[in-house]
């Protein structure tokens, strides 16, 4: 798992467990993951 506590730490878990991400949220998460990978 990747740790992305840059902007909103708790929201990632609740998104994954409680709701299935809509296409917009999905691309938003993917973009956040890509940004996080670039900072590694």
Secondary structure, DSSP 4 states (H G I P E B T S, - for coil): -----SS-TTHHHHHHHH-PPPHHHHHHHHHHHHHHHHH-
